[in-house]
């Protein structure tokens, strides 16, 4: 008589495996050929591991088309685990879940054997996150399981010779971000943290955890400390994008020799100075439109193939100030004072030259416009005037585009995985 082990290995048919899986409590979603899809409410990788062990097969994390792999059993049988369904939230909830999950998956890649819930719990000293571990095990959508796996393996390949704790929303991250905010409140260089660094998670070595970044007295000093730490692979900020297929890794803001954009031309309105409320700077690769968006004046950078981001009035003023040019802010031009109208006419006459109408005619035309046009056009024309009269126009354009892309000369170093 054949042994049960021999029976499993050589004789089990797909219908018998289906019955055995039902006896184990699994819901069968589909049977196709030698493939059985089961429904798992929770740790699917753990379930596939258990099934492979029970039926003398193996769990292949890269088998089949699923982001979590499959169980491969004797006789050419395969078991795939499908999620039970239900959402994982939206907006900030998904962001917290996905970014926290990335830290957990990285810890598993460094210190574990697979991406199962059991492994995640065993490597918990390797991550510090503000997301729920149970939600990461049970609710992470398939596209993010795939992305987290690919990203973790890419980071492990690049930095695997060193041990890290992976942080998201931890006290370590709070300390760094709160110090940066305190510095920025004084220096007013960035509109928000993301423009300084879009890092979503941080990889911190034991040596990195001992670096006191709060000793930096300026953002430039903080950048220097972060630069030194990323080069020694002790503190690595990582910007995450959802990865499909192949993960690509790039270092950002590491070298001082960054890409320089070339100024091409400018205009104070494609339909004429008084006919439009905007202005444009053209550069190699696109153009920047300056106007009010809602109630806020800012620039929108448009590349040849896609939008490249926006830069608001505060950072524009800061960039111009660093070039030695003082321009008026939006809150300084609320009222149309005689002095402002005279200055506005100077901008107009600079560009219209021989075609300019008289100052009185100009003021009458401006007074007929609404407040939104006044704010939009004054600030846009002011900027065009000072850019047009400045020698190093490339420096201004490069600084504006770099700021919008979190790659200005004052932005922090990080790694981008996409």
Residue, then its C-alpha position, 0 to 999 in steps of 0.5 A: x500500500x502506498x504511503x500518504x506522503x507518496x500519495x500526496x507527492x504523486x497522486x493528488x488531483x486538483x479536485x482532491x486538493x480543493x477538498x483538502x483546502x476546504x477542510x482547512x477552512x479556505x474559501x475556494x474562489x476559482x479552479x482552473x486547470x491545475x490552479x486553485x485560487x483561495x480567498x484569504x482574509x489577512x496574511x496571504x503570504x503566511x497562508x501560502x507558506x502553510x499550504x506549501x509546508x502541509x502538502x510537501x511543496x514550496x512557496x515561490x514568492x515570484x511564481x505566477x502572476x500574483x504580486x505575492x507569488x504562489x504555493x507550488x505543490x507536487x503533481x504540478x498543482x498551484x495555489x494562489x491566494x486572493x484578498x477577501x476584498x474591501x478597501x484600505x481607506x483613501x487619501x492620507x490613510x493610504x499614504x500612511x499605510x503604503x509608506x509604513x508598509x515600505x519600511x516593514x518590507x525593507x526590514x523583512x528584506x534585510x532581516x527576514x526570510x519572506x514578506x509574511x505577517x510572521x516575518x514582519x512581527x519577527x523583524x519589528x526592531x528593524x522599523x519604526x512607523x506610525x501605520x498599523x502592522x495589522x493593517x499592513x499584513x491584512x489590508x495592503x492592496x496588491x499594487x502596493x504589495x508589489x511596489x513595496x517588494x520591488x522597492x525593498x529589493x532594490x534598496x537592499x541591492x544598493x545598500x544591503x551591506x549596512x544595517x538600518x532601522x527604517x523610519x516613517x512618522x517616528x519620533x526620529x522623523x518628527x525631530x528632524x522635521x520639527x527642527x527643519x520647520x523651526x529653521x525655515x520659519x526664520x529663513x523662509x526659503x521653502x513653502x513646505x517641507x516637501x520642497x526641501x526634501x520629498x523623502x517619504x521614509x528614512x533609512x538610519x544606521x546605528x551611527x546615523x541614529x547618533x548624529x544630532x541634526x538639531x545642531x544645524x543652525x541653518x538649512x545650509x548647515x542641515x543640508x551639509x550634515x545630511x549630505x555627509x550622512x547620505x554619502x556615508x550611508x548612515x541617513x538616507x531619505x527615500x522618495x517613493x513612487x508606486x513601482x510596477x515591473x522594475x524599480x529604478x533608483x536615482x540619487x538626487x541633490x547629491x552633487x553641486x554640479x546640478x542641471x542648469x536650465x537655459x533662459x530663452x525669452x520672456x513676454x508680459x502677455x501673449x495677447x498684449x500687456x493690458x489684454x492679459x493678466x499673466x506673463x511668461x518665461x520660456x526656457x529650454x524645455x518649456x515655459x513658466x506662466x506667472x499669474x494668480x491661481x485663485x487668490x495666490x500669485x505663483x508660477x506654473x512650470x510647464x514642460x514640453x510633455x508634462x507639468x513640472x510643478x508650481x512655485x509660489x510668491x514667497x519662494x520666488x521672492x526668496x530666489x530674487x533676493x538671493x540674486x540681490x534683487x528686492x521685489x514687492x510681495x503680494x501683501x504690499x500691493x493690495x491698494x493701487x497707490x500713486x507710487x505703485x501705479x507709477x512703478x507699474x507704468x515703468x514696467x509697462x513702458x520698459x516692454x512697450x517702448x515706442x508703442x506705449x500709451x501715456x501714463x495717464x491713459x495707462x492709469x485709466x486703463x488699469x483702474x478699469x481692471x478688477x483687483x485680481x488682474x491688478x495683483x496678477x499683472x503687477x507682480x508678473x510684470x515686476x518679475x519680468x522687468x527685473x529678470x529682463x534687466x538681470x545678467x544671469x537669467x539662467x540662474x533665476x530660471x534654474x532656481x525656480x525650476x529646481x525649487x518646483x522639482x525639490x531639486x534647488x541648490x538649497x534642497x536636501x539630498x535624497x534617493x528616489x525609487x520609481 
